[in-house]
């Protein structure tokens, strides 16, 4: 009985270890995570750039509107 229990525990332990050591699907997951990080970086860059461009156009419009104190 103890030998059977020992063998069962060893089998479960081996299957558990095999699941975490198998890296066949890790490549696709890594690419998806990398793509998501790149997309977030691009989105953040676009937001910062859009804010800066909007501010420059607002400043130019104010200067053209006849308010020389802020130019």
C-alpha positions as CSV (number, residue, x, y, z in Angstrom):
1,X,0.0,0.0,0.0
2,X,2.8,2.5,0.9
3,X,4.6,1.6,-2.3
4,X,1.5,2.3,-4.4
5,X,1.0,5.7,-2.6
6,X,4.7,6.5,-3.2
7,X,4.4,5.7,-6.9
8,X,1.2,7.8,-7.2
9,X,2.9,10.8,-5.5
10,X,5.9,10.4,-7.8
11,X,3.7,10.3,-10.9
12,X,1.7,13.4,-9.8
13,X,5.0,15.2,-9.1
14,X,6.4,14.3,-12.5
15,X,3.3,15.4,-14.3
16,X,3.2,18.7,-12.4
17,X,6.9,19.3,-13.2
18,X,6.4,18.5,-16.8
19,X,3.6,21.0,-17.2
20,X,5.9,23.9,-16.0
21,X,9.0,22.8,-17.8
22,X,7.2,22.5,-21.2
23,X,7.9,25.7,-23.1
24,X,6.3,25.0,-26.4
25,X,3.6,27.6,-26.0
26,X,5.8,30.2,-24.3
27,X,7.1,31.7,-27.5
28,X,3.6,32.9,-28.7
29,X,2.8,34.2,-25.2
30,X,6.1,36.2,-25.1
31,X,5.3,37.7,-28.5
32,X,1.9,38.8,-27.4
33,X,3.2,40.4,-24.2
34,X,5.9,42.2,-26.1
35,X,3.4,43.4,-28.7
36,X,1.1,44.7,-25.9
37,X,4.0,46.6,-24.3
38,X,5.0,48.1,-27.6
39,X,1.4,49.2,-28.3
40,X,1.2,50.8,-24.8
41,X,4.4,52.7,-25.4
42,X,3.3,53.9,-28.8
43,X,-0.1,55.0,-27.4
44,X,1.6,56.9,-24.5
45,X,4.0,58.6,-27.0
46,X,1.1,59.6,-29.2
47,X,-0.8,61.2,-26.2
48,X,2.3,63.2,-25.1
49,X,3.0,64.3,-28.7
50,X,-0.6,65.3,-29.3
51,X,-0.7,67.4,-26.1
52,X,2.5,69.2,-27.1
53,X,1.3,69.9,-30.7
54,X,-2.1,71.1,-29.4
55,X,-0.3,73.5,-27.0
56,X,1.9,74.8,-29.9
57,X,-1.1,75.5,-32.1
58,X,-3.0,77.1,-29.2
59,X,0.0,79.4,-28.6
60,X,0.3,80.3,-32.3
61,X,-3.4,81.1,-32.4
62,X,-3.1,83.3,-29.4
63,X,-0.2,85.2,-31.0
64,X,-2.1,85.6,-34.3
65,X,-5.2,86.8,-32.4
66,X,-3.5,90.0,-31.4
67,X,-2.4,89.4,-27.8
68,X,1.3,90.2,-27.9
69,X,1.9,89.8,-24.2
70,X,2.0,86.0,-24.4
71,X,4.2,85.8,-27.6
